[in-house]
């Protein structure tokens, strides 16, 4: 039986990146699977990113939200009532290549790979280099030393969230693949009730990956298939807001998955110590604009 796929893209002011991403999907369509539909969920964009999308020959559905519901909720919205084998959550600042879809789907349908619940692919950046995107599950120790910036000062002693010591040239089981290309079995997505909508943006894929692991399934990084990812996207334009969302989602993740005492410790370090560590790092780089963004980000975090 030929597997079926839905592609879900959440858009917020992505400009021409969205149409370029959707255009690249045509290159990746193969006879080994059926592309059931491409769903674009627009979170109340104010730019022209939805223009000219209706002219594509893809089975395209556009959902226009009147307000920004956040990434997790929009993803769930796009996956609702889906009747396929696989869901691909794809960022609008990505480009697909010929094997970007066929290889990971072919891998997932093999009998020996039924324990794999999520698969990601090799990601090529703007410099035509392999991005080191796979991540570790966090723990109390790692959360604290990352707040202090020790992972950036002494990365060999204090490894960070991303598995940077590995060149990502081979395939392997990992804790988490990057959410910009997040292919998941639809049955598992339903079983886990999708993404936790309390995460407005950031950490929702990490939370989902951890819950999937707790249910006996694994995430896999497939190096033989690849995509291009611009990175940063529209969040580059709102760095203070992005920082506040990252910090808020981090605290939510820790409150959900760690003990009460561990969460309290991480909360205190995040609110009291981490801003000073970030400011010192910005001063060392001579980036006074970054200091302003840090202060604005923490203000949004604390007083929102």
N, C-alpha and C positions, 0 to 999 in steps of 0.2 A: 504494500500500500504506500502510495507516495505521500510523504509528510507535508503538512500544511503549515504556513507561516503567516503571522501578522507582524508588521513592523509598526512600532509606536514611537512617535517623535513629539516631544514637548517643546513648544516654541515660545520664546519671549524675546521680541525685538532682535531677532537673529539676522535681519537684513537679507542680503542676497545669499548668505550661507545656507539658508534653508532650501531655496530652490536648487542650489548646486548639489546639496546633499541628496535631495529627492531625485535629481537628474542622474546621479551616480548609481542609483538603485537599478536602473535599467541594465547597466553593465554587469550586474551581479546575478541577474535572473538566469536560472538553469533549469533543465528538464528534470533534475533530480528532486525537485520540491515544487510545491504550488504556493505562489504568493497570493494569499487570500485577499489581503487588503493592507494599505498603508494608511495609518491614522495619524493625523496631525492635530494635536490639542494645543490651541493657542491660548496662552494665559494673558489675554487682554493686551496684546502688543499695541504700541502706538506708532510703529514704523510701517514700512511697506512690505514686510516680509511675506505676507500672504498673497501678494499680487502675482499673477501669472501661474499660480499653482494648478488651477483648474484645467490648464491646457495640457497637462501631462497625460500620457496614455496608460498610466498605472491605475490600479483600482484604489483611488484616493478618496478618503473621507476626511473632511475638515470639521473640527469641533471648535467653535469660537466661544470661549468663556468671557463673560462680561467683567470679570475681575481675576486677579492673579491668585489661583488656588494653591500655588506651590508645585514643586516637581512630583512629589510622591502621590499626591491626590490626583494630579493630571494623568500620571501613568496609570493609576487604577481606573480612572475614567476611560482611558483609551482601551484598556484590556477588558472592560466590562462586556459581558455577553459574547466574548470571543469563543469561536468553535474550531480551534486549530490545535496542532500538536505543540507548536513552539511560539513563544513571544520574544521578539527582539526589541529591546528598548535602546534606541539609537539617538545620539546627540545630533542636533542640527549642524554642528560645525565639523562633521565628519564626511569623508568620501569613501565609498565602497569600490573595491576592485573586483575582478572577474570571479575570484574564488572566495570572496568575503563571506558569502552565505552558504554556498554549496558544501564547502569543506567542513565547517562546524556542524551543519545539520547532518551530513553523512556520518560524522564521528558520533553524534548523539544517538542516532538510530541503531547503531551496532549493539548487539545483545550484550557484549562484554562491558559496555559503557553505560548501562542503565542506572548505575549508582551515581553518575554525574548529573547534577541538577542544573548547574549554571556553566556556561562556557564563554570565554572571552578569546580575543584574537590578538595577534601582534599589532601594535599601534606605531605608525610612522609619523614623526613630527615634522615641523616646518623645515628642519635642517636635513631631512631625509635620513634621520637616525631612528633607531629603535628606542621608543620611550620605555622607561622602566616603571611600569604602571601597576603591577600586582602588589598587594598589600598584606600585611600581617593583621591578625586579630589583636586588638589592643588589650593591655592589662594595666593594673594600677601603677606598677613600676614604670612602664613605658609612657603612660599618660603624664606622669609627673616630670620625668626627665625631658620629655618633649616640650612641656610648658616652660621649662627652664632653658630651652634651646641647646641642650647638651648633645642632641642628635645631630645638630648642624656643626657644632664645634669639634666633637669627638665621635664621628659616625661609626668608626670601627669598634669603639667601646660601647656606644649607645646607639644601636641601630634604630632607625626611624620607622615610620608607618609603612613607607614603601620599601620593597625588597631591592634596594639599589645595588647591593653587592652581587647580584645575579644579572647577567647581561640580557636575559629574556630571549636568547637565541634558540632555546629548546623548549619543548612542551613538557608540562608537568602539572600535578595537582597543587593548588594554591589555596590560601585562605580566602582571598577576595580578588576578583578581576575588576578592572575599571568599568564604571557604570556607563561610559560613553558608548560601549558595545556590550550589551548585557543580554545574552540569549539564555532563556530559561524555559524549562518544560512547563507548559500551561497547567497541567494537572497539579504540579507542585506550587505554582503561583496561587492557584485557587486554594489549595490545602493550607497555605500559610497566610491566607487572606490578603495577599498582595503586599504592597509596601505600607509601612506604618505611616499614616497620614499626619501624625504629630510632627514628623520631620518635614518642615516646609521645603527645605533644600539642604543637601549634604547629609551624609551618614545613613540615608535611607537604604542605599545599596549594601553598605557594610552591615547594617542591622538585619537586612533580609538574608545576606550570605551567612551570618552567624546563626540565625534561626534555621536556615536550611541545613547547616552542619549539625545542629542539635537534633534534627529530625533524621539523621543518618545518611545525608547526601553530601556530595562534594562539589567544589568549584574547580574548573580545569582551564588552564591557559594553553591555547593551541597556537604554536608559533608558525605553522605552515600556512595559515590564512592571515591576511592582514587588511588593515584599513588605514586611511590617513585621518589624523585628528589635529585640527588647528590648535585647540587648547585655549583656555581662558574664556573664550566666547564673550557673551554680553556682560558677564560678571566683572570683566576687566574694567568696565566703565563705572562700576559702583563698588569700589574696593572696600570702603567703610561698611557698607551694607553687607557685602560678602563676608567680611570678618565677623560681623555680629551674628550672621546666620551660621557660620562655621562653629563659633563658640557656643551658641545656643544649642545646636544639634549635638555637639560633643557632650555637653552637660546632660542633655536628654538621653543620649546613648548610655552614658555612665550610670545615670539614675535608673535606667531600665535594666541594665545587665550586671551592674556591680552591687556589692553590699552597701547598706546605708552609710556605714563608716567610711568605706572607700570613696563613695560619692561625695561625702562631706569634705574629705581631704582634697579631692580633685577640684571641688567647687572653690575652696579657699585658695588653693594654688592658682587656679585660673583667674580669679577675681583680684587677688592681692599681689601675687608675685609675677604672673605671666606678662601683664602689661609693661612692667619695668624691664623684663627681659627682652621683649619686643622692641621697646624704645632704645635700649642699649644697642641692640643689633642694627637698628636704623641709623643711629648715630655713628656707629663704626663704618657704615656704608656712606655716610654723609648725605643721607636721604631725609631731608626735613619734611618733604611732602608726605613721606611714609609715616612719620611721626604724627602728623595731622590726621591721617587716615586711621591710625591705631587709636587715637584718642576719640575720634568720632565713632569708631566701631564699638569701643567699650561703652561709650555713652548710650548708644542704641541698645546694647545688650542689657545694661543695668536699668535704664530708665524707661524702656519701652513698656 
